[in-house]
Amino acid sequence: MTHENEYHDNMVKMLELIWGTGYMAPGGPGNVAKLLRDTSPQGKRILDIGCGIGGPALEMASTHGADVVGIDLEAPLIERATADAVARGLDKQCQFQTVSMGALPFPDESFDIVISSGAITQTPNKHELFEDILRVLGKGGYLSCYEWMGSDKEHSDEMHKWFELEGLTYALETLDGYGKQFTAAGFIDVVMTDASDWYRAEARREYDLIKDELYERMIELLGQADADHFVENWKYLAIVCESGELLQGYCRGMKSR
């Protein structure tokens, strides 16, 4: 099955404007620190699934002392991540590669930690992926991810409108569903943490920022049409976060020793 790139240049520019250079999911370096908490990443080998343009991987290397392999389905994102690693002198600690959908292209027990931020959200067959992550993790290794999640509610008109504006593939799962899938795949010490309150406030703050203070800058960067598109996008993002239809959470599990 061929993957069609979904993250066009203006979308990447918009995400960086809101979430920081190199980041395509919220939280910046603080989110990376949360994902790595209590994993002792110094000197560890980390796989970043859905690494995007590489901001989190570069943070893991520069601040947390890890060696990171970042993978993504979209070649232009990998090209940008690789260039940034070279520019920052981190290309020895951070390697990036484009992958195809399917099994992870790594031997068994290749990594100490597997990280993902917002990418498993877009993965339809999560159970198979979790089983494959368990395979590439060494004993005692961690899977730690931050994901956008759904609720058990039927999608409202506002949620459908947000999907339309996003133009991305989503396969939303509930927080409880993630926990069950981690356990079914073979992970132990599974912990699920609801972060919806945090991002609910962030989404509203971001919307207020882009329709006011950042709006002229968006027009300069993106053009009028895309600037207005993203204002509308964030309007509905805030609505579905506040309604509880779109949720956020941290998920962690360990491979048995």
N, C-alpha and C positions, 0 to 999 in steps of 0.2 A: 504494500500500500504506500503510495507516494504522499509525502507531506507537502502541503502548500504553505508557504510562508505567510504568517498572519501579522507579524510585527513590522509594519512599514516604518520608514524613516521618521515621519512626523509623530507616530505613536511613541517611538523610542525617545524622541526629543521631549515629548510631553511628560512621559514617565520620569525622565531624568530631572525635568524642571520641578516636578512635584516631590520626588522621592530622593533626589540627589544623584550626582554624577556616577554612572556605572550601575545604578539600581533600577530594577524593573518590578520591584515589589516594595511595599512600605516598610518603614522602620530603620533603614540605613544600617550603620555599624552597630547600633543598639540591638537590632533584630538578629544580626550575626552572633552577637554575644549571648543572646538568649538561646539561640539554637545550639551553641557550643557549651553552654553552662554545664559544669561537672563532668565534662568529657575529657579533660586534660589534653587539649589539642596540640600542644607544643611537640613538634617533631613527628606528629602523626600524619598518616596518608589519608586524605579526605577526597571523596567523590562528591561533586556538586552536580546534582541532576537538574537539568533545566537552568543552566548557569547564566543564560542570557548574555549580556554584554560584560559580565565578569566582575562587577563591583563586589559582591559578597566573597567570591573566591580570592580576589586580591586583598580584601580585608582579613580573611582567614590566614593568608600568608604573611602579610606585613605586620599585623597586630598580634596574631595568635600563634605565629611560628609554625604553621602547618605546611605540608606539601600537598598541593591540590590539583586534581584533575577535574576540569569542568566540561560537561557535555551538554549539547543542545541539538535540536532537530534543524535549526535554522542557520545556514552557513554564514549569512551576513552578520549575525550576532557573534558567532565564533570569531570571525575575522576582526571585528571590533575588539573583542576581549583579548585576543592574541596581541594586537597592536598596542593596547593599553598596558599589557603585562611587559612587553618589550620596553615601552616608553618609561615605565616605572622601575625597570631593572629587576622585575620579579619573574621573568620568563623561565628561570631555573626552578623556581618553586611552584609556578602555575603553568600547567599545560592545558590547552583547550582543544576539543575535537568535535566535529560534527558527527552525529550518529543517526542511524535510521530507527524507525519504530521497531520494537521487538526486543529480543534478549539483549542484556547489557554486554558489550564486547570486551569483557575482562575475565581473567581466570578466577577460579574459586578463591576466596579469602584474600582478595587483593587490597582491601581497604580496612582502615581502623574505624572510620566514621563515614556515614553517608548523610548528606545534607540535601534538602530541597526547600525552596521558598516559592510557593505559588505554582509550581509546575505540575505536581501530582493532581492539583485541582483540574487540570486539563487532560488528564489521563483516564480513558474510559475503563480499561481493565486493570484496576488497582491491585487486585489480589495477585495476579501474575507478576506484576512489577515488584510487589513486596516480597514475594517468594524469591525473585531473582536478586533483589537487594540482599536478602539474607544469605544467599549463596556467595556473593562477592565480599561480604563482611567477614573479617576474622573473628575468632571466638572472643566474646566479651565486647564486641564492637557495637556501635550505636547507629540507629536510624533516627534522625531528628528532622522534623519538617514543620514549616509554617504554611497553613493552607487556608484558602477561602472555601467556605462550606455552605451547604444549604440547610434548610429546615424540613420538617415533615409537612409543611403547609403546601397547598396547591399554589402554583405560581400565579401571582397577581398580574394585572395589566402592566403595572409599573416594572415588575421583574422582567416580563417579556420585552418591554421597551428598553430596559438596560441591556439585556442580551443583544438586542438589535443594534444598539449604539456601540457596544463593545466590539462586535464583529469577531469575537474569539470563540474557540471551541471550549465549552465548559462541560464537566461531568461532576457535578457537585454531589458530595456525600455529607452525611451528618457527622458530627463529632463522635457520637456513639458508634456510628458505622465504621469510622476510621479505626477506633479501638478494637472492634470485633475483627476487622480485617488484619490488623497488626497481629493479633493473637492467633487467628486462623493460619497466618503465614508462618508462624513459629517463633515470633518474638516474645520475650518475657519482660517482666517489670514494665509493662506498658502504662504510660501516663498520658492522659489527654488534658489539656488546659484550655479553657474557653477564653479567648482574647477579644471577644466581640465588643465588650464595653469600651476597650481602648480604641479599636478602629472605628467604632460608631462615632465617637467624638472627633477622631481624626478626619473621617470622611466629610463631616460637616465643616470642619475647619478648612480643609482643602478646597471644598466647593466655594466657601466664602472668599478664600484667597484668589482663586482663579477668575471669579467673576468680577473681581474688583482690582486688587493690587497688582496681580500678575497678568491681567487681561491684555494690556497693550504690548507687553513682552511676548505673549503668546501670538498675537497678530504678527509681530516682527518675525518670530521664529517659524510659524506654521502657516501664515496667511489667514485671512478673515474667516473663510469657510471652515477650516479645520479648528480654528480657535473657538468658533461658536459651537462646533460639534462637540468639542471636549467640555465646554461649559455645560451643555445639555447632558452629556454622559455623566459628569460628576453630580449633577442635580439628581439624576435617577439613582446613582450609586448611593448617595446620602439617604435617599428615600428608602431603598430596600435594606440598607443597614439599619436604619431607625425602625423599620417595621419588623425586624427580626427574620426576614427572609434570607438575607445574605449574612453569614456568620464567619468568624475567623477563629482559628485555633492552632495551638502547638501540639504536635504528636511526637511521642518518643517511645522507642522500644529498644531492647538489647538482645543480642544474640547470645545464647547460652554459652557459658565457658566449658 
